[in-house]
Amino acid sequence: MDNGGEEQLFHEESCRQTEMMVEEAIERHIGLMGWSQLVQVLLVSFAWMFDSQNTLVTIFTDAQPSEWRCKAKEACSDGGGGVCGLSPGTWEWVGGHGSTTIAEWGLICNRKFLAAVPSSLFFIGSLIGSGVYGRLADANLGRKKTVVISCILTSATAFLTSFSSNLYIYALLRFANGFARSGIGICCLVLSTEVVGRKWRGQIGQYGFFFFTIGFLSLPLIAYLSRTSWRNVYRIISVLPLPYSLLVLLFVSESPRWLLVRGRGAEALDVLNKFARLNGKKLPPNLRLVNPARVLDQVEAVSRRQSLWSTGWAAKRMVMVMVAGFGVGFVYYGVQLNVENLSFSLYLTAAINALMEIPAVFIGSFLLGFSNRRLLFSGSIGLAGVSCIVCIFFSGGRRRKEEKSTGSWLQLSIEAVGFMAASSAFDVIYIYCVELFPTNVRNFAVSMLRQALMLGASIAPLLVVVGRLNPARSFLIFGLLSVVSGVLGMCLPETKDAPLYETLEQQEEEEKHARRPSNDSDLELELGK
């Protein structure tokens, strides 16, 4: 009788389901960061290279050539030292007619502001695409398929750009390329961070930014080898995204969090079992993943009833993140696009800027492991702002030729520090945004941040052109926006070691419960922090 009772008890225990959240399953049974997750993160993060190349390629393809020459000595007698005073056909660019878009289509003198249009349209395309990809990745396609589609479209639009017959076709294709590539960053970041434990989220997010830097570093080499033809640069960067897309389809798993929130619990469990097996571990045999919304019908009901913008605390938080992101995007991309205005080789200056991203990535990754997100972001963008404001005192108005070299060296040093700080802030705000919002709107929230970043970036090329006439004004605007972003960052809540929530409803309840012991915390969340 006793033996029969023990057997029945054992049978009941073995049949009893173990319920867990995805976060619990990862941290208790799969591992915070195992080999399977590392491989997934590296494969996904590699796509940031294409994002970087397509974003920053105009540093070289749309640059104004540094040297020109007269076709005949007597033809340049009335030029006054500049090409704008010469008759058409009496001079030529040293690098050739097809070296850049400015050289090919004559975007100088009274047409110089047209040179900023393709870059601005690229970022406007990115702004629109971020919203579209964010919704698709959260609601329909998932993170993995969105990355694949974005990479394929990025490759196609970059290749087509190389056949542009005039400035207007070129600007339109840059818009399309900006739209296409905007799905890479938001989905790669979310897909990477959703498969690791909370203590690794900050460091893992930095992997993508490291590959972004590698892509940036590759551009000076590609551009130098293709310095006589801007079209060849676009053809080269269009090649790798296609075979990469096949790798993603074959070896990258969909986010188990997204699958669970969409009511596909069995598929989510399969993904977690795969990670556990490759890590040499096992999940409980009767594991059942808990969906905070319980069933798909409830998920759909919550989605219809409660969106990010209709939820007060989330909407306030999103607005502050976007305004801060606008300033970060404006400064980060503006400083990069401004390198052609420094008195150095364009290839050398761009390479130095790219190299400055490497310490920014490693320092950011190190600090994210133990530091306060709010202070790290605000401190980084604040330092960038101070650096830009200090540059005002060394930029002056119109420099005399004999002062230009010395001033440029000093300015380059200050800009390098400011750019490194802006790069750190750019990286950190992405991680911060991922941790501020739950799974069912996380991709949309990151896409909204990306839209704000791209909106700031779309204005930056125009300010770069203005800065050629008055450098102090451009540095002042860069600095002020950085400071504003830093102040807003201090108004956001701290997320270090906080769990990743699954729904807005769950996050609201959990945060209310977490802040009950402290009146100060109550006040913070009521203010939308």
Disulfide bonds with the S-S distance in Angstrom:
Cys70-Cys76 1.30
Cys84-Cys109 1.84
